[in-house]
Amino acid sequence: MKGAIFFSGKYGSTEQYANWIAEATGLPVFDIKDTNADPSEFEYLLIGSSIIYFKLTIRKWIRANLSKLEGRPMILFSVSGAGPSEKLNRWVANSLPSGVASHFEHVALRGRLDHSKVSWWVRQMLRIGALFNSDPEASKDERYGFDYMDKESIEPIIKMIQKYHTTQATA
């Protein structure tokens, strides 16, 4: 099966994961800003997205390309400071058109937040958010930043891709 990785990121973590997955699988990688990238040319898709302010950064691209995505197996990898949780799953589902989230296999990956790379405004929003965050560890991450990038965390995605290829080989 012919697959590809399409991603949207803001500060580099999502792109890094997309490139690591590409290295491990040989799949081509497309930033969604590349207007020549056409998801309808591929049989399955990996969709990578940062989560900023509780929303997928790729949500508008998904809406615009919905007809090109239908009927294809898809893996969504989200990248944020939050680990896998029901809260994160709600953020993902709320970012997508009704019912679309159920068509993705979702893998939550943890990213990086370097306060020196975000705007003054974003730093202020993070500080305010930290004041209201009831989770002390998450509050600390919002105030000081974090780096949870881990190349080994892509392993479940690699196994899913291998499953697509194994299924195709036996068909």
N, C-alpha and C positions, 0 to 999 in steps of 0.2 A: 504494500500500500504506500502511496505517495503522500507524505505529510509535510507540514511546515509549521513554524512558530511565528506567531504575530504577537507583538507586545506593545504596551504603552507604559511608560514610566516617567518619573519626574526627577529623581535624584541619583539614578544609576543602579539601584539594587535589582530592579526587574530586568533591566538589560543584562546585567551580570548573570543572573539565573538563566535567562534565555540563551546566552552564549555558552554557558556551561552545559546546558541541555543539548545545544547544537553540537558541541565538541563530542559529547558522549554518544550521539545518535547519527550525526551526519545530516541532520535536517537543516534546511535553509531557515534563516532568521530574517524577519521583516519588522522594522519599526512601522507602526501604523501611519506615521507621517509620510511614508513612501507611497506616493499615489500610484505607482506601478504594481504594487503588491495586490494580488487578486486572490482572495481565499477560495474562490470557486474553482481554481486550478488544482486543488489538492483534495485528496480523499478523506483525510482526517486533519484536525487542527489542534494545535496547542495555543491557547490564548493566555497571555501573561499580562497581569495588570497590577499596578500599585493600588493601594487603597489610601486615599487622602480625604480627610473629613468624612469618614464613614462611607465613602463611595468608590467604586471602581473607576479608575481614570480612563478605561477603555469603553465605558458604557455607551457613549455616543457613537463610537465606531461600530459597536455590536448592533445598535439600533439601525444605523445606516446600511449595514451589510447583512441584515437578518435573512433576506432571501438567499444570499450566497452561503449562509451558514447552515441552513436547514438540511436535514438528512445526512449530515456528516457526523461521525464520532468526534467529540471534542473533549479536551481536557483543559480546564481553567486552572491556572496557578495564580493565586493572589499573593501579593507581597506587602507586608505591613509589620508594625511592631507587635501586633496581637498574634498570639498563637492560635491554633485550631480551637474553635469554640462555637457554641450556638449563636453567640453575639456576632461573631465574624460571619457565620453562615447567613444571618439576617441581613447584614450589611451587603453581602454579595447579592442575595435575592432581591433586596430593595433597589439595587442598582440596575437591575435588568428588567426588560419587559416581562409582563406577567407570564409565568410558566416556563420561561427560557432557562432559568437556573436548573431545572430538572433535566435538561438535555446535556449538561456538563458533568464530567467527573471533576470534582474540585479538590485541589491540594493547596493547603495554606502553608506558605513559606514565610519565614521571618526575615525582615530586611535590616536596613541600617538607617539611622538618623544622625547626621552630623550637623549640629547647630551652626557650624561655620559656613555651611552650604545652603542654608535656607535664609529667606528674607527676614528682616527685622519684624515685619508683620506676622509671619508664621511663627517666629520664636515667641512673640507676645501671645498669640493664640494658644500655643502649646503650654505656656506658663499658666494662662487662665484655665485651660482644660485640666492641668495638673491639680489645681486647687479643688476641683470638683470630682476628681477621680477617686473613687473609694478603694481602689486597688493600690496599695502603697508602692509596689514594684512598678506598675504601669505609670503611676504619678512621677516616680523618680526618672523613668525613661523619658517621659515628656519634658521634664525640666532639664535633663542633662544629656539626652541623646542615648543611643545604643548602637551596638553592632552585633546582630544575631546571624549574619551571613554565614552559611554553612553549605559548602559544595555537596556534602554527603546527603543533605536533605532532599536533593533532587532524585534520589534513588527510587521512590515510589513512582515518580513520573516516568523514569527510564523503564521500569517494569511494565507500566501500562502501554508504553510505546512498543515494547518487545511483544506484548500480548497481541497488539494489532497486527504485527508482522507475522507472528506465529499463526494466528487465525487465518490470515491471507494465504500463507504457505500451505495450509492443510485444506483449504477450500477448493 
